[in-house]
Amino acid sequence: MTPEATPVGREADRASDVVGAVDEIDGRPHLVVADIARDDAWIAMAESAAVAVEDHR
């Protein structure tokens, strides 16, 4: 992990709508995070490698 990250591509704007979900890829569950306001703006990782966060609603 890099502590200082540089954004790739354009910066997100107010039209961004980032969501996360668990989806099946190649028969295994993955955490998928995507900006649904943009094409091809998503990342996925194995669910077993994801870290759970507390619900702060």
C-alpha distance matrix in Angstrom:
0.0 3.8 6.4 9.0 9.1 12.4 14.3 15.7 19.4 21.5 20.6 21.5 25.0 27.2 28.1 24.6 24.7 21.4 21.9 20.2 22.0 22.0 23.5 24.6 23.2 24.9 26.5 23.5 22.1 19.0 17.5 18.2 17.4 19.7 21.6 25.0 26.7 25.1 25.4 22.5 19.9 18.1 15.1 15.5 13.9 16.0 17.5 17.1 13.3 13.6 14.0 17.5 18.3 21.8 24.3 25.5 28.4
3.8 0.0 3.8 5.5 6.2 9.5 12.1 14.0 17.7 19.7 18.7 20.1 23.5 26.0 27.2 24.0 24.6 21.6 22.8 21.7 23.9 24.4 25.9 27.2 25.8 27.7 29.5 26.5 25.1 21.7 20.0 20.1 18.7 20.5 21.7 25.4 26.5 24.8 25.4 22.7 20.0 18.8 16.4 17.6 16.6 19.1 20.6 20.6 16.8 16.7 16.9 20.0 20.3 23.6 25.9 26.6 29.4
6.4 3.8 0.0 3.8 6.3 9.9 12.7 15.4 18.9 20.2 18.6 19.9 23.0 25.2 26.9 23.9 24.6 21.7 23.0 22.2 24.8 25.6 27.6 29.2 28.2 30.3 31.9 28.8 27.0 23.6 21.4 21.5 19.7 21.5 22.4 26.1 27.0 25.8 26.9 24.6 21.5 20.5 18.3 19.6 18.8 21.3 22.2 22.1 18.4 17.7 17.1 19.9 19.4 22.4 24.7 24.9 27.9
9.0 5.5 3.8 0.0 3.8 6.8 10.0 12.9 16.2 17.4 16.0 17.8 20.8 23.3 25.1 22.4 23.7 21.2 23.1 22.9 25.7 26.9 28.7 30.5 29.3 31.5 33.4 30.5 28.7 25.1 22.8 22.3 20.0 21.2 21.5 25.3 25.7 24.3 25.5 23.4 20.4 20.0 18.5 20.4 20.2 23.2 24.3 24.7 21.0 20.1 19.8 22.4 21.7 24.5 26.4 26.4 29.1
9.1 6.2 6.3 3.8 0.0 3.8 6.5 9.2 12.7 14.0 12.9 14.7 18.0 20.8 22.2 19.4 20.7 18.4 20.4 20.4 23.3 24.6 26.1 27.9 26.6 28.9 31.0 28.3 26.5 22.8 20.5 19.5 17.2 18.0 18.2 21.9 22.3 20.7 21.8 19.7 16.7 16.6 15.3 17.7 18.0 21.3 22.6 23.5 19.9 18.9 19.2 21.7 21.2 24.2 25.7 25.9 28.3
12.4 9.5 9.9 6.8 3.8 0.0 3.8 6.5 9.7 11.0 10.5 13.0 16.3 19.4 20.7 18.3 20.2 18.4 20.9 21.4 24.4 26.0 27.1 29.0 27.4 29.8 32.2 29.9 28.2 24.4 22.1 20.5 18.0 18.0 17.6 21.2 21.0 19.1 20.2 18.4 15.7 16.4 15.8 18.7 19.7 23.2 24.8 26.1 22.6 21.5 22.1 24.5 23.9 26.9 28.0 28.0 30.1
14.3 12.1 12.7 10.0 6.5 3.8 0.0 3.8 6.4 7.6 7.1 9.6 13.0 16.3 17.2 14.8 16.9 15.4 18.2 19.1 22.2 24.1 25.0 27.0 25.6 28.2 30.6 28.5 26.7 22.9 20.5 18.4 15.6 15.0 14.2 17.7 17.3 15.3 16.6 15.1 12.3 13.5 13.7 17.0 18.7 22.4 23.8 25.6 22.5 21.1 21.9 24.0 23.4 26.2 26.9 27.0 28.6
15.7 14.0 15.4 12.9 9.2 6.5 3.8 0.0 3.8 6.7 8.0 10.4 13.9 17.4 17.5 15.2 17.3 15.9 18.6 19.4 22.2 23.9 24.2 26.0 24.1 26.5 29.2 27.5 26.1 22.3 20.4 17.9 15.5 14.4 13.8 16.9 16.5 13.8 14.4 12.6 10.5 12.2 12.7 16.2 18.2 22.0 23.9 25.9 22.9 21.8 23.3 25.5 25.3 28.3 28.9 29.3 30.7
19.4 17.7 18.9 16.2 12.7 9.7 6.4 3.8 0.0 3.8 6.6 9.1 12.1 15.7 15.4 13.6 16.2 15.7 18.7 20.1 22.9 24.9 25.0 26.8 25.1 27.6 30.3 29.0 27.5 23.8 21.9 19.0 16.4 14.5 13.0 15.7 14.5 11.6 12.3 11.4 9.8 12.5 14.0 17.8 20.4 24.1 25.9 28.3 25.6 24.3 25.8 27.7 27.4 30.1 30.2 30.5 31.5
21.5 19.7 20.2 17.4 14.0 11.0 7.6 6.7 3.8 0.0 3.8 6.5 8.8 12.5 12.5 11.4 14.6 14.8 18.2 20.2 23.3 25.8 26.1 28.4 27.0 29.8 32.4 31.0 29.1 25.5 23.2 20.1 17.1 14.8 12.5 15.0 13.1 10.9 12.6 12.7 10.7 13.8 15.8 19.6 22.4 26.2 27.5 30.0 27.4 25.7 26.9 28.3 27.5 29.9 29.7 29.6 30.3
20.6 18.7 18.6 16.0 12.9 10.5 7.1 8.0 6.6 3.8 0.0 3.8 6.3 10.0 11.0 9.7 12.8 12.9 16.6 18.8 22.2 24.9 25.8 28.4 27.5 30.5 32.7 31.0 28.8 25.1 22.4 19.5 16.1 14.2 11.7 14.5 12.8 11.5 14.1 14.3 11.5 14.0 15.9 19.6 22.1 25.8 26.7 29.2 26.5 24.4 25.1 26.2 25.1 27.2 26.9 26.5 27.2
21.5 20.1 19.9 17.8 14.7 13.0 9.6 10.4 9.1 6.5 3.8 0.0 3.8 6.9 7.7 6.0 9.1 9.6 13.4 16.0 19.5 22.6 23.6 26.5 26.0 29.3 31.2 29.5 27.0 23.4 20.5 17.6 14.0 11.8 8.9 11.6 9.8 9.5 12.7 13.4 10.3 12.6 14.9 18.4 21.1 24.7 25.1 27.9 25.6 23.1 23.7 24.4 23.0 24.9 24.2 23.8 24.2
25.0 23.5 23.0 20.8 18.0 16.3 13.0 13.9 12.1 8.8 6.3 3.8 0.0 3.8 5.3 5.6 9.2 11.0 14.7 17.9 21.4 24.7 25.8 28.9 28.6 32.1 33.8 32.2 29.6 26.2 23.1 20.2 16.5 14.1 10.7 12.5 10.0 10.6 14.2 15.7 13.0 15.5 18.1 21.5 24.3 27.7 27.9 30.8 28.7 26.0 26.3 26.6 24.9 26.4 25.2 24.4 24.3
27.2 26.0 25.2 23.3 20.8 19.4 16.3 17.4 15.7 12.5 10.0 6.9 3.8 0.0 3.8 5.4 8.1 10.7 14.2 17.7 21.1 24.6 25.9 29.3 29.5 33.1 34.5 32.9 30.0 26.9 23.7 20.8 17.2 14.9 11.4 12.5 10.0 11.9 15.7 17.7 15.0 17.1 19.8 22.8 25.6 28.8 28.5 31.5 29.7 26.7 26.8 26.5 24.5 25.5 23.9 22.8 22.2
28.1 27.2 26.9 25.1 22.2 20.7 17.2 17.5 15.4 12.5 11.0 7.7 5.3 3.8 0.0 3.8 6.5 9.8 13.0 16.6 19.7 23.2 24.1 27.3 27.5 31.0 32.5 31.3 28.5 25.6 22.6 19.5 16.2 13.2 9.5 9.7 6.7 9.0 12.8 15.3 13.1 15.5 18.6 21.6 24.8 27.9 27.7 31.0 29.5 26.6 27.1 26.9 25.3 26.4 24.6 24.0 23.2
24.6 24.0 23.9 22.4 19.4 18.3 14.8 15.2 13.6 11.4 9.7 6.0 5.6 5.4 3.8 0.0 3.8 6.2 9.8 13.2 16.4 19.9 20.8 24.1 24.2 27.8 29.3 27.8 25.1 22.0 19.0 15.9 12.5 9.7 6.1 7.3 5.4 7.4 11.1 12.8 10.2 12.0 15.0 17.9 21.0 24.1 24.0 27.2 25.7 22.8 23.5 23.4 22.0 23.5 22.0 21.8 21.3
24.7 24.6 24.6 23.7 20.7 20.2 16.9 17.3 16.2 14.6 12.8 9.1 9.2 8.1 6.5 3.8 0.0 3.8 6.5 10.2 13.3 16.9 18.1 21.5 22.1 25.8 26.9 25.4 22.4 19.6 16.6 13.7 10.5 8.1 5.2 5.6 5.7 8.5 11.7 13.2 10.6 11.4 14.2 16.5 19.4 22.2 21.6 25.0 23.9 20.8 21.5 21.0 19.7 21.0 19.2 19.3 18.6
21.4 21.6 21.7 21.2 18.4 18.4 15.4 15.9 15.7 14.8 12.9 9.6 11.0 10.7 9.8 6.2 3.8 0.0 3.8 7.0 10.5 14.0 15.5 18.9 19.5 23.2 24.2 22.4 19.4 16.4 13.1 10.4 7.0 5.4 4.2 6.2 7.9 9.5 12.0 12.4 9.3 9.0 11.1 13.2 15.9 18.7 18.1 21.3 20.1 17.0 17.7 17.5 16.5 18.2 16.9 17.5 17.4
21.9 22.8 23.0 23.1 20.4 20.9 18.2 18.6 18.7 18.2 16.6 13.4 14.7 14.2 13.0 9.8 6.5 3.8 0.0 3.8 6.9 10.6 12.4 16.0 17.2 21.0 21.5 19.7 16.4 13.8 10.6 8.3 5.7 5.5 6.4 7.2 10.1 11.8 13.5 13.6 11.0 9.5 10.9 11.9 14.4 16.6 15.5 18.9 18.2 15.1 15.9 15.3 14.7 16.3 14.8 16.1 15.9
20.2 21.7 22.2 22.9 20.4 21.4 19.1 19.4 20.1 20.2 18.8 16.0 17.9 17.7 16.6 13.2 10.2 7.0 3.8 0.0 3.8 7.2 9.5 13.1 14.5 18.3 18.5 16.3 12.9 10.3 7.0 5.5 4.3 6.4 8.9 9.9 13.2 14.3 15.3 14.5 12.1 9.4 9.6 9.5 11.4 13.1 11.7 15.2 14.8 11.7 12.9 12.3 12.5 14.5 13.6 15.7 16.1
22.0 23.9 24.8 25.7 23.3 24.4 22.2 22.2 22.9 23.3 22.2 19.5 21.4 21.1 19.7 16.4 13.3 10.5 6.9 3.8 0.0 3.8 6.2 10.0 12.1 15.8 15.5 13.5 10.0 8.2 5.8 5.4 6.7 8.7 11.7 11.9 15.5 16.5 16.8 15.8 14.1 11.1 10.9 9.6 11.0 11.8 10.0 13.7 14.2 11.6 13.2 12.4 13.5 15.4 14.5 17.2 17.4
22.0 24.4 25.6 26.9 24.6 26.0 24.1 23.9 24.9 25.8 24.9 22.6 24.7 24.6 23.2 19.9 16.9 14.0 10.6 7.2 3.8 0.0 3.8 7.0 9.5 13.0 12.2 9.9 6.3 5.4 4.5 6.0 8.8 11.3 14.8 15.0 18.7 19.2 18.9 17.4 16.2 12.7 11.6 9.1 9.6 9.3 7.3 10.9 12.2 10.3 12.5 12.1 14.1 16.3 16.0 19.2 19.7
23.5 25.9 27.6 28.7 26.1 27.1 25.0 24.2 25.0 26.1 25.8 23.6 25.8 25.9 24.1 20.8 18.1 15.5 12.4 9.5 6.2 3.8 0.0 3.8 6.4 9.9 9.4 8.2 5.5 5.4 6.4 6.7 10.1 11.8 15.3 14.9 18.7 18.8 17.8 16.1 15.8 12.5 11.7 9.0 10.1 9.7 8.9 12.5 13.9 12.8 15.6 15.6 17.8 20.1 19.7 22.9 23.2
24.6 27.2 29.2 30.5 27.9 29.0 27.0 26.0 26.8 28.4 28.4 26.5 28.9 29.3 27.3 24.1 21.5 18.9 16.0 13.1 10.0 7.0 3.8 0.0 3.8 6.6 5.7 5.2 4.4 5.9 8.7 9.4 13.1 14.8 18.3 17.9 21.6 21.2 19.7 17.7 17.9 14.6 13.4 10.3 10.7 9.5 9.5 12.4 14.3 14.2 17.4 17.8 20.5 22.9 22.9 26.2 26.6
23.2 25.8 28.2 29.3 26.6 27.4 25.6 24.1 25.1 27.0 27.5 26.0 28.6 29.5 27.5 24.2 22.1 19.5 17.2 14.5 12.1 9.5 6.4 3.8 0.0 3.8 5.4 5.4 6.3 6.4 9.6 9.7 13.4 14.7 18.2 18.2 21.6 20.6 18.6 16.0 16.7 13.5 12.0 9.1 9.6 8.9 10.4 13.0 14.2 14.7 18.3 19.4 22.2 25.0 25.3 28.4 29.1
24.9 27.7 30.3 31.5 28.9 29.8 28.2 26.5 27.6 29.8 30.5 29.3 32.1 33.1 31.0 27.8 25.8 23.2 21.0 18.3 15.8 13.0 9.9 6.6 3.8 0.0 3.8 5.6 8.4 9.4 12.9 13.4 17.0 18.3 21.8 21.7 25.0 23.7 21.4 18.7 19.7 16.7 15.0 12.0 12.0 10.6 12.6 14.4 15.8 17.1 20.8 22.1 25.2 28.0 28.5 31.8 32.6
26.5 29.5 31.9 33.4 31.0 32.2 30.6 29.2 30.3 32.4 32.7 31.2 33.8 34.5 32.5 29.3 26.9 24.2 21.5 18.5 15.5 12.2 9.4 5.7 5.4 3.8 0.0 3.8 6.9 9.4 13.1 14.3 18.1 19.8 23.3 23.1 26.7 25.8 23.8 21.3 22.1 18.8 17.1 13.8 13.2 11.0 12.0 13.5 15.8 17.0 20.4 21.3 24.4 27.0 27.4 30.9 31.7
23.5 26.5 28.8 30.5 28.3 29.9 28.5 27.5 29.0 31.0 31.0 29.5 32.2 32.9 31.3 27.8 25.4 22.4 19.7 16.3 13.5 9.9 8.2 5.2 5.4 5.6 3.8 0.0 3.8 6.5 10.2 12.2 15.9 18.2 22.0 22.2 25.9 25.1 23.5 20.9 21.0 17.5 15.2 11.6 10.3 7.6 8.3 9.7 12.1 13.3 16.6 17.7 21.0 23.6 24.4 27.9 28.9
22.1 25.1 27.0 28.7 26.5 28.2 26.7 26.1 27.5 29.1 28.8 27.0 29.6 30.0 28.5 25.1 22.4 19.4 16.4 12.9 10.0 6.3 5.5 4.4 6.3 8.4 6.9 3.8 0.0 3.8 7.0 9.4 13.1 15.7 19.4 19.8 23.5 23.2 22.1 19.7 19.3 15.6 13.5 9.9 8.8 6.4 5.6 8.2 10.5 10.7 13.8 14.4 17.5 20.0 20.6 24.1 25.1
19.0 21.7 23.6 25.1 22.8 24.4 22.9 22.3 23.8 25.5 25.1 23.4 26.2 26.9 25.6 22.0 19.6 16.4 13.8 10.3 8.2 5.4 5.4 5.9 6.4 9.4 9.4 6.5 3.8 0.0 3.8 6.1 9.7 12.5 16.3 17.1 20.7 20.2 19.3 16.8 15.9 12.2 9.8 6.2 5.3 4.3 4.4 7.9 8.8 8.5 11.9 13.0 15.8 18.8 19.4 22.6 23.8
17.5 20.0 21.4 22.8 20.5 22.1 20.5 20.4 21.9 23.2 22.4 20.5 23.1 23.7 22.6 19.0 16.6 13.1 10.6 7.0 5.8 4.5 6.4 8.7 9.6 12.9 13.1 10.2 7.0 3.8 0.0 3.8 6.7 10.0 13.7 14.9 18.4 18.3 18.0 15.8 14.2 10.5 8.3 5.5 5.4 6.2 5.2 8.9 8.9 7.0 9.9 10.7 12.9 15.8 16.4 19.3 20.5
18.2 20.1 21.5 22.3 19.5 20.5 18.4 17.9 19.0 20.1 19.5 17.6 20.2 20.8 19.5 15.9 13.7 10.4 8.3 5.5 5.4 6.0 6.7 9.4 9.7 13.4 14.3 12.2 9.4 6.1 3.8 0.0 3.8 6.4 10.2 11.4 14.9 14.5 14.2 12.2 10.6 7.0 5.8 4.3 6.7 8.9 8.9 12.5 12.0 10.1 12.7 13.5 15.0 17.8 17.8 20.3 21.1
17.4 18.7 19.7 20.0 17.2 18.0 15.6 15.5 16.4 17.1 16.1 14.0 16.5 17.2 16.2 12.5 10.5 7.0 5.7 4.3 6.7 8.8 10.1 13.1 13.4 17.0 18.1 15.9 13.1 9.7 6.7 3.8 0.0 3.8 7.2 9.2 12.3 12.2 12.8 11.2 8.6 5.6 5.5 6.4 9.0 11.8 11.6 15.0 13.8 11.3 13.2 13.8 14.4 17.1 16.8 18.7 19.5
19.7 20.5 21.5 21.2 18.0 18.0 15.0 14.4 14.5 14.8 14.2 11.8 14.1 14.9 13.2 9.7 8.1 5.4 5.5 6.4 8.7 11.3 11.8 14.8 14.7 18.3 19.8 18.2 15.7 12.5 10.0 6.4 3.8 0.0 3.8 5.7 8.7 8.5 9.3 8.3 5.7 4.0 6.5 8.6 11.9 14.9 15.1 18.6 17.4 15.1 16.9 17.4 17.6 20.0 19.3 20.8 21.1
21.6 21.7 22.4 21.5 18.2 17.6 14.2 13.8 13.0 12.5 11.7 8.9 10.7 11.4 9.5 6.1 5.2 4.2 6.4 8.9 11.7 14.8 15.3 18.3 18.2 21.8 23.3 22.0 19.4 16.3 13.7 10.2 7.2 3.8 0.0 3.8 5.4 5.7 7.9 8.4 5.5 6.3 9.5 12.2 15.5 18.6 18.8 22.2 20.8 18.3 19.8 20.1 19.7 21.7 20.7 21.5 21.5
25.0 25.4 26.1 25.3 21.9 21.2 17.7 16.9 15.7 15.0 14.5 11.6 12.5 12.5 9.7 7.3 5.6 6.2 7.2 9.9 11.9 15.0 14.9 17.9 18.2 21.7 23.1 22.2 19.8 17.1 14.9 11.4 9.2 5.7 3.8 0.0 3.8 5.4 7.2 8.8 7.4 8.3 11.7 13.9 17.4 20.1 20.1 23.7 22.9 20.5 22.1 22.0 21.7 23.5 22.0 23.0 22.4
26.7 26.5 27.0 25.7 22.3 21.0 17.3 16.5 14.5 13.1 12.8 9.8 10.0 10.0 6.7 5.4 5.7 7.9 10.1 13.2 15.5 18.7 18.7 21.6 21.6 25.0 26.7 25.9 23.5 20.7 18.4 14.9 12.3 8.7 5.4 3.8 0.0 3.8 7.0 9.7 8.5 10.7 14.3 17.0 20.5 23.5 23.6 27.2 26.1 23.6 25.0 25.0 24.3 25.9 24.3 24.8 24.1
25.1 24.8 25.8 24.3 20.7 19.1 15.3 13.8 11.6 10.9 11.5 9.5 10.6 11.9 9.0 7.4 8.5 9.5 11.8 14.3 16.5 19.2 18.8 21.2 20.6 23.7 25.8 25.1 23.2 20.2 18.3 14.5 12.2 8.5 5.7 5.4 3.8 0.0 3.8 6.5 5.8 8.9 12.6 15.7 19.4 22.6 23.3 26.7 25.4 23.3 25.1 25.7 25.4 27.5 26.3 27.0 26.7
25.4 25.4 26.9 25.5 21.8 20.2 16.6 14.4 12.3 12.6 14.1 12.7 14.2 15.7 12.8 11.1 11.7 12.0 13.5 15.3 16.8 18.9 17.8 19.7 18.6 21.4 23.8 23.5 22.1 19.3 18.0 14.2 12.8 9.3 7.9 7.2 7.0 3.8 0.0 3.8 5.6 8.4 12.0 14.8 18.6 21.6 22.8 26.3 25.1 23.5 25.8 26.6 26.8 29.2 28.2 29.3 29.2
22.5 22.7 24.6 23.4 19.7 18.4 15.1 12.6 11.4 12.7 14.3 13.4 15.7 17.7 15.3 12.8 13.2 12.4 13.6 14.5 15.8 17.4 16.1 17.7 16.0 18.7 21.3 20.9 19.7 16.8 15.8 12.2 11.2 8.3 8.4 8.8 9.7 6.5 3.8 0.0 3.8 5.9 9.0 11.9 15.5 18.7 20.3 23.5 22.2 21.0 23.5 24.8 25.4 28.1 27.7 29.1 29.3
19.9 20.0 21.5 20.4 16.7 15.7 12.3 10.5 9.8 10.7 11.5 10.3 13.0 15.0 13.1 10.2 10.6 9.3 11.0 12.1 14.1 16.2 15.8 17.9 16.7 19.7 22.1 21.0 19.3 15.9 14.2 10.6 8.6 5.7 5.5 7.4 8.5 5.8 5.6 3.8 0.0 3.8 7.2 10.6 14.2 17.6 18.9 22.0 20.4 18.7 20.9 22.1 22.4 25.1 24.7 25.8 26.3
18.1 18.8 20.5 20.0 16.6 16.4 13.5 12.2 12.5 13.8 14.0 12.6 15.5 17.1 15.5 12.0 11.4 9.0 9.5 9.4 11.1 12.7 12.5 14.6 13.5 16.7 18.8 17.5 15.6 12.2 10.5 7.0 5.6 4.0 6.3 8.3 10.7 8.9 8.4 5.9 3.8 0.0 3.8 6.9 10.5 13.9 15.1 18.3 16.8 15.2 17.6 18.9 19.6 22.5 22.3 23.9 24.6
15.1 16.4 18.3 18.5 15.3 15.8 13.7 12.7 14.0 15.8 15.9 14.9 18.1 19.8 18.6 15.0 14.2 11.1 10.9 9.6 10.9 11.6 11.7 13.4 12.0 15.0 17.1 15.2 13.5 9.8 8.3 5.8 5.5 6.5 9.5 11.7 14.3 12.6 12.0 9.0 7.2 3.8 0.0 3.8 7.0 10.6 12.2 15.1 13.3 12.2 14.9 16.7 17.9 21.1 21.5 23.5 24.7
15.5 17.6 19.6 20.4 17.7 18.7 17.0 16.2 17.8 19.6 19.6 18.4 21.5 22.8 21.6 17.9 16.5 13.2 11.9 9.5 9.6 9.1 9.0 10.3 9.1 12.0 13.8 11.6 9.9 6.2 5.5 4.3 6.4 8.6 12.2 13.9 17.0 15.7 14.8 11.9 10.6 6.9 3.8 0.0 3.8 7.0 8.8 11.7 10.5 9.7 13.0 14.9 16.8 20.1 20.8 23.2 24.5
13.9 16.6 18.8 20.2 18.0 19.7 18.7 18.2 20.4 22.4 22.1 21.1 24.3 25.6 24.8 21.0 19.4 15.9 14.4 11.4 11.0 9.6 10.1 10.7 9.6 12.0 13.2 10.3 8.8 5.3 5.4 6.7 9.0 11.9 15.5 17.4 20.5 19.4 18.6 15.5 14.2 10.5 7.0 3.8 0.0 3.8 6.2 8.4 6.8 7.0 10.7 13.1 15.6 19.1 20.4 23.1 24.8
16.0 19.1 21.3 23.2 21.3 23.2 22.4 22.0 24.1 26.2 25.8 24.7 27.7 28.8 27.9 24.1 22.2 18.7 16.6 13.1 11.8 9.3 9.7 9.5 8.9 10.6 11.0 7.6 6.4 4.3 6.2 8.9 11.8 14.9 18.6 20.1 23.5 22.6 21.6 18.7 17.6 13.9 10.6 7.0 3.8 0.0 3.8 5.4 5.4 6.7 10.5 12.7 15.8 19.2 20.6 23.7 25.5
17.5 20.6 22.2 24.3 22.6 24.8 23.8 23.9 25.9 27.5 26.7 25.1 27.9 28.5 27.7 24.0 21.6 18.1 15.5 11.7 10.0 7.3 8.9 9.5 10.4 12.6 12.0 8.3 5.6 4.4 5.2 8.9 11.6 15.1 18.8 20.1 23.6 23.3 22.8 20.3 18.9 15.1 12.2 8.8 6.2 3.8 0.0 3.8 5.4 5.2 8.4 9.7 13.1 16.1 17.5 20.8 22.5
17.1 20.6 22.1 24.7 23.5 26.1 25.6 25.9 28.3 30.0 29.2 27.9 30.8 31.5 31.0 27.2 25.0 21.3 18.9 15.2 13.7 10.9 12.5 12.4 13.0 14.4 13.5 9.7 8.2 7.9 8.9 12.5 15.0 18.6 22.2 23.7 27.2 26.7 26.3 23.5 22.0 18.3 15.1 11.7 8.4 5.4 3.8 0.0 3.8 5.6 8.2 10.0 13.7 16.7 18.8 22.1 24.2
13.3 16.8 18.4 21.0 19.9 22.6 22.5 22.9 25.6 27.4 26.5 25.6 28.7 29.7 29.5 25.7 23.9 20.1 18.2 14.8 14.2 12.2 13.9 14.3 14.2 15.8 15.8 12.1 10.5 8.8 8.9 12.0 13.8 17.4 20.8 22.9 26.1 25.4 25.1 22.2 20.4 16.8 13.3 10.5 6.8 5.4 5.4 3.8 0.0 3.8 6.7 9.7 13.0 16.4 18.8 21.7 24.2
13.6 16.7 17.7 20.1 18.9 21.5 21.1 21.8 24.3 25.7 24.4 23.1 26.0 26.7 26.6 22.8 20.8 17.0 15.1 11.7 11.6 10.3 12.8 14.2 14.7 17.1 17.0 13.3 10.7 8.5 7.0 10.1 11.3 15.1 18.3 20.5 23.6 23.3 23.5 21.0 18.7 15.2 12.2 9.7 7.0 6.7 5.2 5.6 3.8 0.0 3.8 6.6 9.6 13.1 15.2 18.1 20.4
14.0 16.9 17.1 19.8 19.2 22.1 21.9 23.3 25.8 26.9 25.1 23.7 26.3 26.8 27.1 23.5 21.5 17.7 15.9 12.9 13.2 12.5 15.6 17.4 18.3 20.8 20.4 16.6 13.8 11.9 9.9 12.7 13.2 16.9 19.8 22.1 25.0 25.1 25.8 23.5 20.9 17.6 14.9 13.0 10.7 10.5 8.4 8.2 6.7 3.8 0.0 3.8 6.5 10.0 12.7 15.4 18.2
17.5 20.0 19.9 22.4 21.7 24.5 24.0 25.5 27.7 28.3 26.2 24.4 26.6 26.5 26.9 23.4 21.0 17.5 15.3 12.3 12.4 12.1 15.6 17.8 19.4 22.1 21.3 17.7 14.4 13.0 10.7 13.5 13.8 17.4 20.1 22.0 25.0 25.7 26.6 24.8 22.1 18.9 16.7 14.9 13.1 12.7 9.7 10.0 9.7 6.6 3.8 0.0 3.8 6.8 9.3 12.4 15.0
18.3 20.3 19.4 21.7 21.2 23.9 23.4 25.3 27.4 27.5 25.1 23.0 24.9 24.5 25.3 22.0 19.7 16.5 14.7 12.5 13.5 14.1 17.8 20.5 22.2 25.2 24.4 21.0 17.5 15.8 12.9 15.0 14.4 17.6 19.7 21.7 24.3 25.4 26.8 25.4 22.4 19.6 17.9 16.8 15.6 15.8 13.1 13.7 13.0 9.6 6.5 3.8 0.0 3.8 6.5 9.0 12.0
21.8 23.6 22.4 24.5 24.2 26.9 26.2 28.3 30.1 29.9 27.2 24.9 26.4 25.5 26.4 23.5 21.0 18.2 16.3 14.5 15.4 16.3 20.1 22.9 25.0 28.0 27.0 23.6 20.0 18.8 15.8 17.8 17.1 20.0 21.7 23.5 25.9 27.5 29.2 28.1 25.1 22.5 21.1 20.1 19.1 19.2 16.1 16.7 16.4 13.1 10.0 6.8 3.8 0.0 3.8 6.1 9.2
24.3 25.9 24.7 26.4 25.7 28.0 26.9 28.9 30.2 29.7 26.9 24.2 25.2 23.9 24.6 22.0 19.2 16.9 14.8 13.6 14.5 16.0 19.7 22.9 25.3 28.5 27.4 24.4 20.6 19.4 16.4 17.8 16.8 19.3 20.7 22.0 24.3 26.3 28.2 27.7 24.7 22.3 21.5 20.8 20.4 20.6 17.5 18.8 18.8 15.2 12.7 9.3 6.5 3.8 0.0 3.8 5.9
25.5 26.6 24.9 26.4 25.9 28.0 27.0 29.3 30.5 29.6 26.5 23.8 24.4 22.8 24.0 21.8 19.3 17.5 16.1 15.7 17.2 19.2 22.9 26.2 28.4 31.8 30.9 27.9 24.1 22.6 19.3 20.3 18.7 20.8 21.5 23.0 24.8 27.0 29.3 29.1 25.8 23.9 23.5 23.2 23.1 23.7 20.8 22.1 21.7 18.1 15.4 12.4 9.0 6.1 3.8 0.0 3.8
28.4 29.4 27.9 29.1 28.3 30.1 28.6 30.7 31.5 30.3 27.2 24.2 24.3 22.2 23.2 21.3 18.6 17.4 15.9 16.1 17.4 19.7 23.2 26.6 29.1 32.6 31.7 28.9 25.1 23.8 20.5 21.1 19.5 21.1 21.5 22.4 24.1 26.7 29.2 29.3 26.3 24.6 24.7 24.5 24.8 25.5 22.5 24.2 24.2 20.4 18.2 15.0 12.0 9.2 5.9 3.8 0.0
